[in-house]
Amino acid sequence: MRLRWLLVFGLVASATLVTTVLRDRSPVRSEYCTAKVGTTQAQVDLEQAQWSSLMAAIGLRRGLPPRATTIAIATAFQESKVHNIDYGDRDSVGLFQQRPSQGWGTVEQILDPHYSIGKFFDGLVKVKGYAGMEITAAAQKVQRSAYPGAYAQHENDARALASALTGYSQASFSCQLNPTQGGNIDNVDRSVQAAFGKIAVSGSKDALAYPMSGSPANQKARGWALAQYLVANAAQLKITGISFDGRTWTAVDSPAGWVKDSKSDANTVRARMN
């Protein structure tokens, strides 16, 4: 009888311990990002979000229209699923499956997303009237693919991502993440400056502020482009919160997306790493 009670007590104690441990752990979420624009909801993984946001930032830095970013993202979806892969058909590598043997650069260069995106845009701007072309036609002029019709299937998702990440669709891009801490303001600012070019910034130990300049419309678009770039890269850079234009996104409440926040500055993008 005593042995039976000991066994029962042991089982209850074990169950209590397991329950306590499980309660102490934060729930593990699926991590992904979504651009919701009109009736389109484009869902991407974290790497796809990172490189799509970089295409948008580089396009803005070069003064290109959102259509250029749409074409770039659609092309990368078809060529690599927007993953920076080190393999492909023959000697193709990278986001756009560019080939060293065709003059795109060395393997090392092409595997640098900043370089490969720049080279794609170099080719695109040489295509006369590309902004008014169908995506299939414009992408084919740059890529010369064996399957030119395949680019069109990614148009809707690419357009939604480009509209959000260039700042034309506001508070429309968000990521659901498992929150992490330990971000570094130098790493965050280095990423921003490399993507967008020189932007004024001020900061403290664990926060950065980017005041937007220019006309009100330009401030708004550029601010949302930067804010949503930071969301797209929040997991990699360990950003815990971003605010702009009356809205705030936080990693801990990331399933809620951008929530209204009366304390959020209308003209300054702020990022926190604590």
N, C-alpha and C positions, 0 to 999 in steps of 0.2 A: 504493500500500500504506500509506504514511504517512497519507494522508488518511482511509483506512478506519479505522485505529487511532485517529485523532483523533476521528472520529465515534462510534466505540464508546465511547471514554473519556468523551466528552461525554454520551452517553446514560446511562452508568452513574452519572456524577456527578450528573446531573439527577435520576435515580431515587433516589439516596441523599439528595439534598437534600429532595425531596418527602416521602420516608419519614420523615426527621428532623422536618420541619415538622409532619407529621400526628401523629407520636408526641408532639410537644410540646404539642399541643392537647388540651384536655379534651373527651371525647365530648359531643356535643350530644344531650340527651335530649328526648323528648316531655314536655311539662309538663302535668300534670293532677292532680286530687285524687280520693280514693276514700274512701267511708264503707262499712265492712263491718260489718253488724249482722245476726246470724242468717244466713239464707240470702240476704239481699239485699246486693248490691254496687253502690252508686250511684256512678258516675263522673261528675265534673263538670270543666269547665274552670276556670281560675284566677279569672275574674271571677265565675262562678257560686259558687265556693267563698267568695270575699270577701263577697258579699252574703248568702249563706245563713248564714254565720257571724255577720254583723251582725244578721240577724233573730233568731238564737238569743240573742245577747247582749242585745239590746234587750228581748226577751221576758223573759229572766231578770231584768233590771234592773227591769222593771215587775211582777215577781212572777207572771207568767203561766205556765200549765202547758206542758209540751213539746208538747201537742196544738195550742196556738196557733201555735207555730213550724212544726209540720207543715203546718197549713192555710196559713200565709203562704208557705212555700216552694213548696207545690203550686200555689198561685194564681199565684205569680211565674213558675213553669215554664210554665204555660199562657199567661200574658199576654205575657211578654217573653223566655222561655227564661232567666230570671234574669239578664238583661242590662239595664243602665240606659240604655235607648235613648231618643233624642230625637225619635221619630216614632211613628206608630201610626194606628189608625182615627180619622178626624176629628181632634179635638184631643187624643187620648190620648198620653201620654208616660210614660216611667219604668218602673220595675220592675213595677208593677201596672197600667200603662196607665190611670192616673187622669186624669180630664178636668177642666181648669180651668173649663169651662162648666157642670160639675155640682157645683161648690163644693169641689173637692179642694184648691185652692190655685192659685198662679200656676205657670206653666211652670218658672220658676227654682226655686221651692220643691219642686215634685214631682220635679225632677231631682236633688234632694238626697236620697240614699238614707236618711239618718237621718230626714228629715222624712216621706218617703213611707211608710217602714215604720211610723213612729209613727202616721200617719193610718190605715193599714190596721188596726193593732191598736186604735185608737180606735173604728173601726167594728165590729170583731170583738167586743169586750167588751160592746157594746150588744146583741149577739144572745143572747137568753136560752137557756142550755143548750148553747152552741156546742161545749163540750168533749165532749159526748156525741153530737153530730150526725155524720153522714157528712160527709166533706170537701166533697163536691159541694154539699150543702145549706148548710153554714156559709159556704163561699166565696161562694156565690150570694147569700146574704143581704147580704154586704158589697159585692160587685162588681156584681150585677144584670146578668150577662153574657147575651149572646144565645145562648151555647152552654154552659149550666150543667153539662151532663154531662161536659164535657171535663176538668174538674179531677181527676176520679177516676183518670185514667190515670197521674197522677204520684204517687199516694199512697204506693206502696212506697218509691220513692226519697226522697220528702220525709220519710217517717217515719224512714228510716235516717239521713239527714242531721241531722234534728232530734234524734234520740236521741244521736248522737255529739256534735253541737255544743252541746247543752245539758249535756253531761257525764255523762249516764246510761249511755252505752256508752263504756267507757274504752279508751284506746289503739286506737280503732277508726277514727279519721279521720287520713289521712296524705296528703301531697302529694309527687309526684316532680318535682323542680325541677333546673334548672341553677344551681349555687351562684353567688351574687354577694356581694361585700363592699361595705362603705361605708355600712352601716346607721347610723342615728343614734338614740340612746336616747330623745331628746326626741320624735322622730316616733313611735317605737313606743309610748311611754307616752301620748302624746296620743291615739293611736288606741284604746288600751285604755280610757282614762278616758272617752272620748266614747262608746264602745260599752257598757261595763258600769257606768258611773257611778264615783263616787269609790272607789278601791281603794288600800290602803296599798302603798307601794312603796319600795324602796331601790335604789341603783344606783351603778355605777362608770362609768368612761369608756366601756366597750363592753359592759356587762352590766346586766340588771335582775333584781330579785328581788321576787316578789309573795307574801308569806306569807298563807296561807288561814286564816280564822278561822271560829268556829262549831263545831257538833257534828262528830264525825269523818265522818259520812255527808255532811253539807253541805260540809265541807272538800273531800272527795274529788270530789263532783260539780262544785262550783264551780271547783276546781283543774283538772279535766279540760276543763271548758267553756273556761276561759281558755287552757290549753295548746293545745287544738285550734283555738281562734280564732287564736292566734299562728301555728300551722302554716298555716292557711287564708290568712293574710295575709303569710306569710314572703317570698314573691317581691316583693310590692309594698314591704314595709318592709325588705327585705334582711337578714332574720334568718338567722343561720347555724346556730343550735342552740337547742333547747328541751328542758328536762328537768323531770320531775315524777313523784313516786310510783314510784320505781324503774325509770323508763323514760326514754330519751333519743331524740330525733329530731334528725338533723343534715341540713343541705341537701346536703352532699357525699355522704352515704350515704342520701339520701332514698328510693331504691328499696327499701331494707330496712325502711322504716317505723319504728315505735317499737321500739327494741331494749332489752333488759334492761340495767340499769346500777345496780349496788349503791351507787354514790356519789350517785345522784339523790335529792334530798330528798323525803320523803314528804308534807311539809306546805307546801312552797314551790315555786311555779312560777318557773323561771329561764329567761331568754332571753339569748342571746349575739348580738353583732353583729360578731364578728371572725373 
